[in-house]
Amino acid sequence: MIRKVISGKPSEEKASKEEVSKEEVSKGDEVSKVSKTEDTGRLKKVCSFCQSKTSPSYTDTVALRRFTSDRVKILPRAKSGICSKHQRVVTRQIKYARHLALLPFVPKV
């Protein structure tokens, strides 16, 4: 994070980009995404399929229901916590299970 210091002198206000980039920034001002998660205590989500070294199947409806909302919409990666590779597979398997009537298209009222 680079901050431009504005002083009362008009000659310093027109600092070039090089001068601004060379300006020193204390280590306390710099915040990375990793340190933010450590400060708040949140844990990084790990793909459950990668951990168990399995792949999702359309026949395992219990596992596929975990990746759908209460309105039977497919959850995004940010909420489901699985990697992009397995998110694509889960999406495909949910759609296939819906066509085979193993999972519902619409929620029960």
Biopython code that builds the backbone (N, CA, C, O; Angstrom):
import numpy as np
from Bio.PDB.StructureBuilder import StructureBuilder

atoms = [
    (1, "MET", "N", (0.851, -1.160, 0.000)),
    (1, "MET", "CA", (0.000, 0.000, 0.000)),
    (1, "MET", "C", (0.895, 1.221, 0.000)),
    (1, "MET", "O", (1.742, 1.378, 0.880)),
    (2, "ILE", "N", (0.711, 2.080, -0.979)),
    (2, "ILE", "CA", (1.531, 3.275, -1.087)),
    (2, "ILE", "C", (0.626, 4.471, -0.876)),
    (2, "ILE", "O", (-0.431, 4.591, -1.495)),
    (3, "ARG", "N", (1.054, 5.340, -0.005)),
    (3, "ARG", "CA", (0.282, 6.538, 0.283)),
    (3, "ARG", "C", (1.079, 7.763, -0.111)),
    (3, "ARG", "O", (2.280, 7.844, 0.142)),
    (4, "LYS", "N", (0.412, 8.701, -0.724)),
    (4, "LYS", "CA", (1.054, 9.937, -1.126)),
    (4, "LYS", "C", (0.863, 10.958, -0.010)),
    (4, "LYS", "O", (-0.258, 11.223, 0.423)),
    (5, "VAL", "N", (1.957, 11.513, 0.438)),
    (5, "VAL", "CA", (1.908, 12.507, 1.498)),
    (5, "VAL", "C", (1.738, 13.867, 0.856)),
    (5, "VAL", "O", (2.546, 14.268, 0.018)),
    (6, "ILE", "N", (0.690, 14.579, 1.242)),
    (6, "ILE", "CA", (0.423, 15.900, 0.688)),
    (6, "ILE", "C", (0.852, 16.932, 1.720)),
    (6, "ILE", "O", (0.373, 16.936, 2.854)),
    (7, "SER", "N", (1.752, 17.793, 1.311)),
    (7, "SER", "CA", (2.201, 18.847, 2.212)),
    (7, "SER", "C", (1.742, 20.192, 1.658)),
    (7, "SER", "O", (1.159, 20.264, 0.576)),
    (8, "GLY", "N", (2.006, 21.229, 2.396)),
    (8, "GLY", "CA", (1.576, 22.567, 2.015)),
    (8, "GLY", "C", (2.385, 23.169, 0.882)),
    (8, "GLY", "O", (1.973, 24.182, 0.317)),
    (9, "LYS", "N", (3.518, 22.586, 0.530)),
    (9, "LYS", "CA", (4.362, 23.159, -0.503)),
    (9, "LYS", "C", (3.826, 22.798, -1.887)),
    (9, "LYS", "O", (3.573, 21.624, -2.156)),
    (10, "PRO", "N", (3.647, 23.795, -2.780)),
    (10, "PRO", "CA", (3.095, 23.508, -4.104)),
    (10, "PRO", "C", (4.040, 22.679, -4.969)),
    (10, "PRO", "O", (3.570, 21.943, -5.837)),
    (11, "SER", "N", (5.341, 22.769, -4.768)),
    (11, "SER", "CA", (6.281, 22.005, -5.588)),
    (11, "SER", "C", (6.197, 20.505, -5.290)),
    (11, "SER", "O", (6.444, 19.684, -6.174)),
    (12, "GLU", "N", (5.855, 20.148, -4.063)),
    (12, "GLU", "CA", (5.775, 18.736, -3.693)),
    (12, "GLU", "C", (4.451, 18.102, -4.115)),
    (12, "GLU", "O", (4.373, 16.879, -4.230)),
    (13, "GLU", "N", (3.405, 18.906, -4.350)),
    (13, "GLU", "CA", (2.107, 18.371, -4.742)),
    (13, "GLU", "C", (2.163, 17.731, -6.118)),
    (13, "GLU", "O", (1.416, 16.792, -6.394)),
    (14, "LYS", "N", (3.035, 18.225, -6.982)),
    (14, "LYS", "CA", (3.154, 17.694, -8.323)),
    (14, "LYS", "C", (4.261, 16.648, -8.402)),
    (14, "LYS", "O", (5.100, 16.687, -9.302)),
    (15, "ALA", "N", (4.257, 15.738, -7.478)),
    (15, "ALA", "CA", (5.273, 14.685, -7.453)),
    (15, "ALA", "C", (4.987, 13.683, -8.571)),
    (15, "ALA", "O", (3.836, 13.353, -8.854)),
    (16, "SER", "N", (6.047, 13.215, -9.187)),
    (16, "SER", "CA", (5.878, 12.253, -10.260)),
    (16, "SER", "C", (5.535, 10.888, -9.681)),
    (16, "SER", "O", (5.653, 10.663, -8.476)),
    (17, "LYS", "N", (5.112, 9.987, -10.548)),
    (17, "LYS", "CA", (4.742, 8.641, -10.112)),
    (17, "LYS", "C", (5.928, 7.907, -9.503)),
    (17, "LYS", "O", (5.765, 7.129, -8.563)),
    (18, "GLU", "N", (7.113, 8.151, -10.032)),
    (18, "GLU", "CA", (8.316, 7.503, -9.512)),
    (18, "GLU", "C", (8.580, 7.916, -8.075)),
    (18, "GLU", "O", (8.924, 7.085, -7.234)),
    (19, "GLU", "N", (8.417, 9.202, -7.799)),
    (19, "GLU", "CA", (8.651, 9.694, -6.441)),
    (19, "GLU", "C", (7.636, 9.113, -5.467)),
    (19, "GLU", "O", (7.970, 8.795, -4.325)),
    (20, "VAL", "N", (6.406, 8.979, -5.920)),
    (20, "VAL", "CA", (5.367, 8.431, -5.061)),
    (20, "VAL", "C", (5.642, 6.958, -4.792)),
    (20, "VAL", "O", (5.471, 6.494, -3.665)),
    (21, "SER", "N", (6.065, 6.217, -5.810)),
    (21, "SER", "CA", (6.317, 4.797, -5.625)),
    (21, "SER", "C", (7.560, 4.558, -4.761)),
    (21, "SER", "O", (7.657, 3.529, -4.092)),
    (22, "LYS", "N", (8.507, 5.499, -4.770)),
    (22, "LYS", "CA", (9.714, 5.345, -3.975)),
    (22, "LYS", "C", (9.489, 5.680, -2.508)),
    (22, "LYS", "O", (10.305, 5.350, -1.646)),
    (23, "GLU", "N", (8.376, 6.337, -2.243)),
    (23, "GLU", "CA", (8.105, 6.773, -0.879)),
    (23, "GLU", "C", (7.994, 5.563, 0.055)),
    (23, "GLU", "O", (7.398, 4.543, -0.292)),
    (24, "GLU", "N", (8.563, 5.697, 1.204)),
    (24, "GLU", "CA", (8.594, 4.583, 2.143)),
    (24, "GLU", "C", (7.239, 4.412, 2.825)),
    (24, "GLU", "O", (6.559, 5.380, 3.167)),
    (25, "VAL", "N", (6.880, 3.160, 3.005)),
    (25, "VAL", "CA", (5.648, 2.823, 3.701)),
    (25, "VAL", "C", (6.023, 1.939, 4.870)),
    (25, "VAL", "O", (6.764, 0.969, 4.710)),
    (26, "SER", "N", (5.520, 2.266, 6.036)),
    (26, "SER", "CA", (5.857, 1.454, 7.205)),
    (26, "SER", "C", (5.177, 0.099, 7.082)),
    (26, "SER", "O", (4.157, -0.026, 6.404)),
    (27, "LYS", "N", (5.731, -0.908, 7.728)),
    (27, "LYS", "CA", (5.209, -2.263, 7.625)),
    (27, "LYS", "C", (3.817, -2.389, 8.239)),
    (27, "LYS", "O", (3.052, -3.267, 7.842)),
    (28, "GLY", "N", (3.482, -1.554, 9.174)),
    (28, "GLY", "CA", (2.175, -1.601, 9.808)),
    (28, "GLY", "C", (1.044, -1.197, 8.875)),
    (28, "GLY", "O", (-0.092, -1.631, 9.064)),
    (29, "ASP", "N", (1.335, -0.368, 7.865)),
    (29, "ASP", "CA", (0.307, 0.086, 6.939)),
    (29, "ASP", "C", (-0.049, -0.982, 5.911)),
    (29, "ASP", "O", (-1.146, -0.959, 5.353)),
    (30, "GLU", "N", (0.846, -1.900, 5.658)),
    (30, "GLU", "CA", (0.646, -2.886, 4.627)),
    (30, "GLU", "C", (-0.156, -4.060, 5.179)),
    (30, "GLU", "O", (0.240, -4.671, 6.171)),
    (31, "VAL", "N", (-1.275, -4.375, 4.545)),
    (31, "VAL", "CA", (-2.137, -5.459, 4.998)),
    (31, "VAL", "C", (-2.362, -6.396, 3.820)),
    (31, "VAL", "O", (-2.846, -5.982, 2.767)),
    (32, "SER", "N", (-2.011, -7.643, 4.004)),
    (32, "SER", "CA", (-2.235, -8.610, 2.950)),
    (32, "SER", "C", (-3.493, -9.407, 3.261)),
    (32, "SER", "O", (-3.995, -9.378, 4.385)),
    (33, "LYS", "N", (-3.999, -10.119, 2.260)),
    (33, "LYS", "CA", (-5.217, -10.902, 2.448)),
    (33, "LYS", "C", (-4.988, -12.042, 3.443)),
    (33, "LYS", "O", (-5.896, -12.407, 4.190)),
    (34, "VAL", "N", (-3.796, -12.592, 3.453)),
    (34, "VAL", "CA", (-3.496, -13.700, 4.357)),
    (34, "VAL", "C", (-3.542, -13.238, 5.804)),
    (34, "VAL", "O", (-4.124, -13.909, 6.657)),
    (35, "SER", "N", (-2.930, -12.094, 6.080)),
    (35, "SER", "CA", (-2.916, -11.619, 7.457)),
    (35, "SER", "C", (-4.311, -11.196, 7.914)),
    (35, "SER", "O", (-4.630, -11.292, 9.099)),
    (36, "LYS", "N", (-5.143, -10.728, 6.980)),
    (36, "LYS", "CA", (-6.500, -10.361, 7.349)),
    (36, "LYS", "C", (-7.273, -11.578, 7.844)),
    (36, "LYS", "O", (-7.998, -11.494, 8.835)),
    (37, "THR", "N", (-7.121, -12.704, 7.159)),
    (37, "THR", "CA", (-7.843, -13.899, 7.572)),
    (37, "THR", "C", (-7.305, -14.423, 8.894)),
    (37, "THR", "O", (-8.058, -14.986, 9.689)),
    (38, "GLU", "N", (-6.004, -14.243, 9.138)),
    (38, "GLU", "CA", (-5.437, -14.686, 10.406)),
    (38, "GLU", "C", (-5.934, -13.810, 11.545)),
    (38, "GLU", "O", (-6.187, -14.301, 12.644)),
    (39, "ASP", "N", (-6.075, -12.499, 11.284)),
    (39, "ASP", "CA", (-6.527, -11.581, 12.315)),
    (39, "ASP", "C", (-7.976, -11.851, 12.716)),
    (39, "ASP", "O", (-8.319, -11.788, 13.896)),
    (40, "THR", "N", (-8.820, -12.150, 11.740)),
    (40, "THR", "CA", (-10.232, -12.358, 12.039)),
    (40, "THR", "C", (-10.513, -13.768, 12.526)),
    (40, "THR", "O", (-11.594, -14.033, 13.051)),
    (41, "GLY", "N", (-9.573, -14.668, 12.366)),
    (41, "GLY", "CA", (-9.741, -16.021, 12.855)),
    (41, "GLY", "C", (-10.483, -16.941, 11.907)),
    (41, "GLY", "O", (-10.813, -18.070, 12.269)),
    (42, "ARG", "N", (-10.751, -16.467, 10.683)),
    (42, "ARG", "CA", (-11.446, -17.317, 9.718)),
    (42, "ARG", "C", (-10.475, -18.355, 9.169)),
    (42, "ARG", "O", (-9.292, -18.070, 8.982)),
    (43, "LEU", "N", (-10.969, -19.539, 8.914)),
    (43, "LEU", "CA", (-10.158, -20.585, 8.323)),
    (43, "LEU", "C", (-10.440, -20.666, 6.833)),
    (43, "LEU", "O", (-11.565, -20.435, 6.388)),
    (44, "LYS", "N", (-9.421, -20.993, 6.076)),
    (44, "LYS", "CA", (-9.592, -21.147, 4.646)),
    (44, "LYS", "C", (-10.365, -22.436, 4.386)),
    (44, "LYS", "O", (-10.054, -23.479, 4.961)),
    (45, "LYS", "N", (-11.373, -22.360, 3.519)),
    (45, "LYS", "CA", (-12.167, -23.535, 3.207)),
    (45, "LYS", "C", (-11.343, -24.474, 2.337)),
    (45, "LYS", "O", (-10.666, -24.043, 1.404)),
    (46, "VAL", "N", (-11.408, -25.735, 2.649)),
    (46, "VAL", "CA", (-10.669, -26.742, 1.899)),
    (46, "VAL", "C", (-11.672, -27.650, 1.206)),
    (46, "VAL", "O", (-12.686, -28.027, 1.792)),
    (47, "CYS", "N", (-11.394, -27.994, -0.019)),
    (47, "CYS", "CA", (-12.284, -28.848, -0.804)),
    (47, "CYS", "C", (-12.384, -30.227, -0.161)),
    (47, "CYS", "O", (-11.374, -30.903, 0.034)),
    (48, "SER", "N", (-13.597, -30.639, 0.165)),
    (48, "SER", "CA", (-13.801, -31.935, 0.819)),
    (48, "SER", "C", (-13.495, -33.085, -0.126)),
    (48, "SER", "O", (-13.069, -34.151, 0.317)),
    (49, "PHE", "N", (-13.705, -32.885, -1.417)),
    (49, "PHE", "CA", (-13.416, -33.941, -2.390)),
    (49, "PHE", "C", (-11.914, -34.120, -2.587)),
    (49, "PHE", "O", (-11.440, -35.239, -2.786)),
    (50, "CYS", "N", (-11.164, -33.019, -2.531)),
    (50, "CYS", "CA", (-9.707, -33.117, -2.656)),
    (50, "CYS", "C", (-9.109, -33.783, -1.420)),
    (50, "CYS", "O", (-8.156, -34.555, -1.529)),
    (51, "GLN", "N", (-9.661, -33.489, -0.255)),
    (51, "GLN", "CA", (-9.153, -34.088, 0.971)),
    (51, "GLN", "C", (-9.363, -35.598, 0.975)),
    (51, "GLN", "O", (-8.452, -36.355, 1.309)),
    (52, "SER", "N", (-10.563, -36.031, 0.605)),
    (52, "SER", "CA", (-10.862, -37.466, 0.638)),
    (52, "SER", "C", (-10.446, -38.180, -0.640)),
    (52, "SER", "O", (-10.554, -39.403, -0.737)),
    (53, "LYS", "N", (-9.970, -37.417, -1.622)),
    (53, "LYS", "CA", (-9.522, -37.956, -2.918)),
    (53, "LYS", "C", (-10.624, -38.768, -3.593)),
    (53, "LYS", "O", (-10.389, -39.855, -4.120)),
    (54, "THR", "N", (-11.834, -38.209, -3.562)),
    (54, "THR", "CA", (-12.974, -38.812, -4.240)),
    (54, "THR", "C", (-13.533, -37.807, -5.235)),
    (54, "THR", "O", (-13.125, -36.645, -5.258)),
    (55, "SER", "N", (-14.455, -38.258, -6.043)),
    (55, "SER", "CA", (-15.132, -37.344, -6.959)),
    (55, "SER", "C", (-16.631, -37.484, -6.738)),
    (55, "SER", "O", (-17.107, -38.565, -6.394)),
    (56, "PRO", "N", (-17.373, -36.408, -6.929)),
    (56, "PRO", "CA", (-18.816, -36.467, -6.708)),
    (56, "PRO", "C", (-19.508, -37.345, -7.746)),
    (56, "PRO", "O", (-19.101, -37.402, -8.906)),
    (57, "SER", "N", (-20.553, -38.022, -7.308)),
    (57, "SER", "CA", (-21.306, -38.892, -8.193)),
    (57, "SER", "C", (-22.778, -38.524, -8.140)),
    (57, "SER", "O", (-23.275, -38.088, -7.101)),
    (58, "TYR", "N", (-23.477, -38.697, -9.251)),
    (58, "TYR", "CA", (-24.896, -38.365, -9.291)),
    (58, "TYR", "C", (-25.727, -39.300, -8.419)),
    (58, "TYR", "O", (-26.842, -38.952, -8.032)),
    (59, "THR", "N", (-25.202, -40.475, -8.106)),
    (59, "THR", "CA", (-25.948, -41.426, -7.278)),
    (59, "THR", "C", (-25.901, -41.071, -5.800)),
    (59, "THR", "O", (-26.769, -41.496, -5.038)),
    (60, "ASP", "N", (-24.914, -40.308, -5.387)),
    (60, "ASP", "CA", (-24.783, -39.906, -3.984)),
    (60, "ASP", "C", (-25.579, -38.619, -3.758)),
    (60, "ASP", "O", (-25.013, -37.528, -3.703)),
    (61, "THR", "N", (-26.897, -38.764, -3.628)),
    (61, "THR", "CA", (-27.768, -37.592, -3.522)),
    (61, "THR", "C", (-27.594, -36.861, -2.194)),
    (61, "THR", "O", (-27.814, -35.652, -2.121)),
    (62, "VAL", "N", (-27.204, -37.578, -1.148)),
    (62, "VAL", "CA", (-26.993, -36.930, 0.152)),
    (62, "VAL", "C", (-25.843, -35.926, 0.056)),
    (62, "VAL", "O", (-25.936, -34.815, 0.577)),
    (63, "ALA", "N", (-24.778, -36.318, -0.603)),
    (63, "ALA", "CA", (-23.625, -35.426, -0.768)),
    (63, "ALA", "C", (-23.973, -34.261, -1.688)),
    (63, "ALA", "O", (-23.532, -33.137, -1.449)),
    (64, "LEU", "N", (-24.747, -34.507, -2.722)),
    (64, "LEU", "CA", (-25.103, -33.450, -3.670)),
    (64, "LEU", "C", (-26.064, -32.433, -3.050)),
    (64, "LEU", "O", (-26.029, -31.256, -3.409)),
    (65, "ARG", "N", (-26.911, -32.867, -2.132)),
    (65, "ARG", "CA", (-27.840, -31.942, -1.473)),
    (65, "ARG", "C", (-27.106, -30.922, -0.607)),
    (65, "ARG", "O", (-27.621, -29.830, -0.368)),
    (66, "ARG", "N", (-25.908, -31.268, -0.137)),
    (66, "ARG", "CA", (-25.113, -30.309, 0.648)),
    (66, "ARG", "C", (-24.728, -29.097, -0.188)),
    (66, "ARG", "O", (-24.474, -28.024, 0.359)),
    (67, "PHE", "N", (-24.683, -29.255, -1.499)),
    (67, "PHE", "CA", (-24.250, -28.182, -2.391)),
    (67, "PHE", "C", (-25.421, -27.479, -3.062)),
    (67, "PHE", "O", (-25.243, -26.777, -4.057)),
    (68, "THR", "N", (-26.622, -27.668, -2.515)),
    (68, "THR", "CA", (-27.787, -26.932, -2.982)),
    (68, "THR", "C", (-28.380, -26.143, -1.818)),
    (68, "THR", "O", (-28.247, -26.534, -0.659)),
    (69, "SER", "N", (-29.030, -25.038, -2.138)),
    (69, "SER", "CA", (-29.640, -24.204, -1.099)),
    (69, "SER", "C", (-30.996, -24.788, -0.722)),
    (69, "SER", "O", (-31.422, -25.803, -1.271)),
    (70, "ASP", "N", (-31.659, -24.140, 0.213)),
    (70, "ASP", "CA", (-32.989, -24.591, 0.596)),
    (70, "ASP", "C", (-34.001, -24.375, -0.532)),
    (70, "ASP", "O", (-35.068, -24.988, -0.539)),
    (71, "ARG", "N", (-33.666, -23.512, -1.471)),
    (71, "ARG", "CA", (-34.518, -23.284, -2.645)),
    (71, "ARG", "C", (-34.069, -24.144, -3.822)),
    (71, "ARG", "O", (-34.504, -23.929, -4.953)),
    (72, "VAL", "N", (-33.203, -25.114, -3.559)),
    (72, "VAL", "CA", (-32.686, -26.110, -4.504)),
    (72, "VAL", "C", (-31.886, -25.455, -5.627)),
    (72, "VAL", "O", (-31.887, -25.938, -6.759)),
    (73, "LYS", "N", (-31.210, -24.366, -5.315)),
    (73, "LYS", "CA", (-30.288, -23.739, -6.257)),
    (73, "LYS", "C", (-28.887, -24.245, -5.944)),
    (73, "LYS", "O", (-28.571, -24.527, -4.788)),
    (74, "ILE", "N", (-28.064, -24.357, -6.946)),
    (74, "ILE", "CA", (-26.686, -24.812, -6.767)),
    (74, "ILE", "C", (-25.890, -23.691, -6.112)),
    (74, "ILE", "O", (-25.902, -22.553, -6.582)),
    (75, "LEU", "N", (-25.202, -24.020, -5.029)),
    (75, "LEU", "CA", (-24.434, -23.022, -4.290)),
    (75, "LEU", "C", (-23.173, -22.633, -5.058)),
    (75, "LEU", "O", (-22.582, -23.481, -5.728)),
    (76, "PRO", "N", (-22.746, -21.370, -4.978)),
    (76, "PRO", "CA", (-21.499, -20.953, -5.625)),
    (76, "PRO", "C", (-20.286, -21.462, -4.857)),
    (76, "PRO", "O", (-20.402, -21.915, -3.718)),
    (77, "ARG", "N", (-19.152, -21.382, -5.480)),
    (77, "ARG", "CA", (-17.898, -21.859, -4.882)),
    (77, "ARG", "C", (-17.588, -21.192, -3.562)),
    (77, "ARG", "O", (-17.097, -21.841, -2.638)),
    (78, "ALA", "N", (-17.864, -19.920, -3.460)),
    (78, "ALA", "CA", (-17.543, -19.175, -2.243)),
    (78, "ALA", "C", (-18.296, -19.724, -1.034)),
    (78, "ALA", "O", (-17.768, -19.729, 0.077)),
    (79, "LYS", "N", (-19.508, -20.179, -1.244)),
    (79, "LYS", "CA", (-20.292, -20.719, -0.138)),
    (79, "LYS", "C", (-20.066, -22.205, 0.073)),
    (79, "LYS", "O", (-20.061, -22.678, 1.209)),
    (80, "SER", "N", (-19.880, -22.942, -1.009)),
    (80, "SER", "CA", (-19.723, -24.394, -0.871)),
    (80, "SER", "C", (-18.337, -24.770, -0.355)),
    (80, "SER", "O", (-18.187, -25.762, 0.358)),
    (81, "GLY", "N", (-17.324, -23.978, -0.715)),
    (81, "GLY", "CA", (-15.976, -24.227, -0.221)),
    (81, "GLY", "C", (-15.222, -25.316, -0.963)),
    (81, "GLY", "O", (-14.248, -25.854, -0.437)),
    (82, "ILE", "N", (-15.651, -25.653, -2.174)),
    (82, "ILE", "CA", (-14.929, -26.658, -2.947)),
    (82, "ILE", "C", (-14.148, -25.967, -4.062)),
    (82, "ILE", "O", (-14.437, -24.828, -4.427)),
    (83, "CYS", "N", (-13.162, -26.670, -4.590)),
    (83, "CYS", "CA", (-12.301, -26.087, -5.620)),
    (83, "CYS", "C", (-13.062, -25.967, -6.943)),
    (83, "CYS", "O", (-14.132, -26.554, -7.102)),
    (84, "SER", "N", (-12.517, -25.219, -7.873)),
    (84, "SER", "CA", (-13.201, -24.954, -9.136)),
    (84, "SER", "C", (-13.399, -26.223, -9.957)),
    (84, "SER", "O", (-14.419, -26.380, -10.629)),
    (85, "LYS", "N", (-12.433, -27.118, -9.902)),
    (85, "LYS", "CA", (-12.536, -28.378, -10.644)),
    (85, "LYS", "C", (-13.732, -29.186, -10.163)),
    (85, "LYS", "O", (-14.543, -29.651, -10.965)),
    (86, "HIS", "N", (-13.835, -29.350, -8.843)),
    (86, "HIS", "CA", (-14.931, -30.135, -8.293)),
    (86, "HIS", "C", (-16.258, -29.376, -8.329)),
    (86, "HIS", "O", (-17.318, -30.001, -8.351)),
    (87, "GLN", "N", (-16.220, -28.053, -8.337)),
    (87, "GLN", "CA", (-17.453, -27.276, -8.461)),
    (87, "GLN", "C", (-18.101, -27.551, -9.816)),
    (87, "GLN", "O", (-19.319, -27.706, -9.905)),
    (88, "ARG", "N", (-17.294, -27.612, -10.864)),
    (88, "ARG", "CA", (-17.835, -27.915, -12.190)),
    (88, "ARG", "C", (-18.421, -29.323, -12.231)),
    (88, "ARG", "O", (-19.477, -29.542, -12.825)),
    (89, "VAL", "N", (-17.734, -30.281, -11.597)),
    (89, "VAL", "CA", (-18.211, -31.664, -11.577)),
    (89, "VAL", "C", (-19.507, -31.766, -10.772)),
    (89, "VAL", "O", (-20.453, -32.433, -11.192)),
    (90, "VAL", "N", (-19.545, -31.104, -9.618)),
    (90, "VAL", "CA", (-20.749, -31.138, -8.773)),
    (90, "VAL", "C", (-21.936, -30.560, -9.534)),
    (90, "VAL", "O", (-23.029, -31.125, -9.495)),
    (91, "THR", "N", (-21.736, -29.455, -10.215)),
    (91, "THR", "CA", (-22.805, -28.830, -10.989)),
    (91, "THR", "C", (-23.340, -29.780, -12.038)),
    (91, "THR", "O", (-24.552, -29.921, -12.198)),
    (92, "ARG", "N", (-22.434, -30.435, -12.755)),
    (92, "ARG", "CA", (-22.829, -31.383, -13.795)),
    (92, "ARG", "C", (-23.598, -32.561, -13.192)),
    (92, "ARG", "O", (-24.612, -32.991, -13.742)),
    (93, "GLN", "N", (-23.112, -33.080, -12.057)),
    (93, "GLN", "CA", (-23.744, -34.231, -11.425)),
    (93, "GLN", "C", (-25.113, -33.881, -10.846)),
    (93, "GLN", "O", (-26.028, -34.703, -10.896)),
    (94, "ILE", "N", (-25.268, -32.675, -10.298)),
    (94, "ILE", "CA", (-26.576, -32.239, -9.784)),
    (94, "ILE", "C", (-27.586, -32.147, -10.929)),
    (94, "ILE", "O", (-28.726, -32.592, -10.793)),
    (95, "LYS", "N", (-27.166, -31.572, -12.051)),
    (95, "LYS", "CA", (-28.069, -31.455, -13.189)),
    (95, "LYS", "C", (-28.457, -32.835, -13.733)),
    (95, "LYS", "O", (-29.603, -33.054, -14.127)),
    (96, "TYR", "N", (-27.507, -33.748, -13.752)),
    (96, "TYR", "CA", (-27.775, -35.105, -14.220)),
    (96, "TYR", "C", (-28.732, -35.817, -13.262)),
    (96, "TYR", "O", (-29.652, -36.506, -13.703)),
    (97, "ALA", "N", (-28.519, -35.654, -11.953)),
    (97, "ALA", "CA", (-29.396, -36.275, -10.951)),
    (97, "ALA", "C", (-30.805, -35.685, -11.026)),
    (97, "ALA", "O", (-31.782, -36.392, -10.779)),
    (98, "ARG", "N", (-30.919, -34.421, -11.358)),
    (98, "ARG", "CA", (-32.245, -33.815, -11.513)),
    (98, "ARG", "C", (-32.999, -34.442, -12.677)),
    (98, "ARG", "O", (-34.195, -34.711, -12.570)),
    (99, "HIS", "N", (-32.310, -34.677, -13.784)),
    (99, "HIS", "CA", (-32.955, -35.274, -14.950)),
    (99, "HIS", "C", (-33.363, -36.717, -14.692)),
    (99, "HIS", "O", (-34.326, -37.208, -15.281)),
    (100, "LEU", "N", (-32.644, -37.388, -13.825)),
    (100, "LEU", "CA", (-32.999, -38.766, -13.480)),
    (100, "LEU", "C", (-33.998, -38.829, -12.323)),
    (100, "LEU", "O", (-34.336, -39.915, -11.852)),
    (101, "ALA", "N", (-34.462, -37.685, -11.872)),
    (101, "ALA", "CA", (-35.439, -37.558, -10.783)),
    (101, "ALA", "C", (-34.885, -38.040, -9.446)),
    (101, "ALA", "O", (-35.649, -38.485, -8.589)),
    (102, "LEU", "N", (-33.580, -37.960, -9.257)),
    (102, "LEU", "CA", (-32.978, -38.272, -7.965)),
    (102, "LEU", "C", (-32.962, -37.042, -7.065)),
    (102, "LEU", "O", (-33.008, -37.158, -5.840)),
    (103, "LEU", "N", (-32.897, -35.864, -7.681)),
    (103, "LEU", "CA", (-32.965, -34.588, -6.966)),
    (103, "LEU", "C", (-34.099, -33.766, -7.568)),
    (103, "LEU", "O", (-34.381, -33.885, -8.760)),
    (104, "PRO", "N", (-34.755, -32.933, -6.759)),
    (104, "PRO", "CA", (-35.856, -32.125, -7.296)),
    (104, "PRO", "C", (-35.351, -30.891, -8.054)),
    (104, "PRO", "O", (-34.270, -30.370, -7.778)),
    (105, "PHE", "N", (-36.160, -30.444, -9.011)),
    (105, "PHE", "CA", (-35.876, -29.191, -9.708)),
    (105, "PHE", "C", (-36.352, -28.007, -8.885)),
    (105, "PHE", "O", (-35.727, -26.947, -8.893)),
    (106, "VAL", "N", (-37.461, -28.187, -8.173)),
    (106, "VAL", "CA", (-38.060, -27.117, -7.364)),
    (106, "VAL", "C", (-38.223, -27.606, -5.928)),
    (106, "VAL", "O", (-38.363, -28.807, -5.698)),
    (107, "PRO", "N", (-38.205, -26.691, -4.962)),
    (107, "PRO", "CA", (-38.367, -27.111, -3.568)),
    (107, "PRO", "C", (-39.801, -27.527, -3.258)),
    (107, "PRO", "O", (-40.748, -27.087, -3.909)),
    (108, "LYS", "N", (-39.936, -28.381, -2.252)),
    (108, "LYS", "CA", (-41.274, -28.775, -1.805)),
    (108, "LYS", "C", (-41.865, -27.634, -0.986)),
    (108, "LYS", "O", (-41.170, -26.987, -0.204)),
    (109, "VAL", "N", (-43.143, -27.403, -1.177)),
    (109, "VAL", "CA", (-43.802, -26.293, -0.480)),
    (109, "VAL", "C", (-44.325, -26.719, 0.860)),
    (109, "VAL", "O", (-44.908, -25.910, 1.581)),
]
sb = StructureBuilder()
sb.init_structure("model")
sb.init_model(0)
sb.init_chain("A")
sb.init_seg("    ")
for serial, (resi, resn, name, xyz) in enumerate(atoms, 1):
    if name == "N":
        sb.init_residue(resn, " ", resi, " ")
    sb.init_atom(name, np.array(xyz, "f"), 0.0, 1.0, " ", f" {name:<3s}", serial, name[0])
structure = sb.get_structure()
